[in-house]
């Protein structure tokens, strides 16, 4: 009688066959702390391994930082760096926006993943994106002002009459400068003129033109009295936000 023996080998340790992508959103100048789930169950498609082995590490393939950076323990990550998932689970992988770009912008990196058994990185690629929202612009605070004009004369407005000389004075939370003046009503008596012609309702006037003396008020004839030349205005800051007040 002869014996035939069959020896089976251990299964070949496979690598992850599916990793996913995810985009996180954060405010201007904000930060985000990644979790292990962002690389496994929160991404699309979800992490998968043919033998069910858990994720072990990620390896940075490409990296694009825009006005911010992905960091591990506070240090910028680099292409080729391997990051243990236990460090991610400990909250050590973050994205920090540096606030230098007020517009909406996105940073990202692509990565490979390894599992706890093979300790080898698969060929499938996932993407992590950090989408930063545009900076919220607070409208400026503006105030009232009064001026006295001798009968029959013309008043030439200055920028200060609408900014530093008002009560309260012009201010802006982001430090933006005044950019445009909008005439939201016109005086019943007298005429506001812009570059020598009667100004139109809702006309937008650059502060540079006001500084150049192009905005004037011609007093009425046959009418005197406090408030006879009152009008409403708004000011837009250099980021484009308007706020209104009455003069």
Secondary structure, 3 states (H helix, E strand, C coil): CCCCCCCCCCCCCCCEEECCEEEEEECCCCEEECCHHHHCCCCECCCEECCCCCEEEEEEEEEECCCEEEEECCEECCCCCEEEHHHHHCCCEEEEECCCCCCCEEEEEEEEEEECCCCCECCCCEEEEEEECCCCCCCCECCECCCCCCCCCEEECCHHHHCCCCECCCECCCCCCEEEEEECCCCCCCEEEECCEECCCCCEEEHHHHHCCCEEEECCCCCCCCCCCCCEEEEEECCCCEEEEEC
